[in-house]
């Protein structure tokens, strides 16, 4: 499993590089992505898809609360590990108008022994 997690991180890093995002951080219960310049249309999409998200146009930072597992009740645990990586990937894809889950970062890759 640790190897699959490393591959998931690598896939997310490639996706972030594609969108020119150089920093993805978790601080407390907040997730921050930067720099992520968003035109007005994508800012509207961000607010529609993630109403609690905050966009700082001067620093190109997207900040939103870490999602919760399951139905997202107050007592539910926060997402972590590969589920959190997939959430970040889905966020980037959806902001670009692509379907959620188009890139499966946690999907195990087949390794051939040659």
Number of C-alpha atoms within 10 A of each C-alpha: 7 7 9 15 17 13 18 23 18 13 20 23 20 14 18 20 12 10 15 14 19 12 14 18 11 13 9 8 10 13 18 21 20 18 18 21 19 19 10 10 9 15 19 14 17 22 13 11 13 13 11 11 17 16 19 15 15 7 11 15 20 21 19 18 17 20 20 16 15 10 8 12 10 8 8 12 13 16 17 14 11 20 16 18 22 24 18 21 22 20 19 22 18 18 18 14 11 13 12 16 14 11 16 16 27 20 14 13 10 6 6 5 4 3
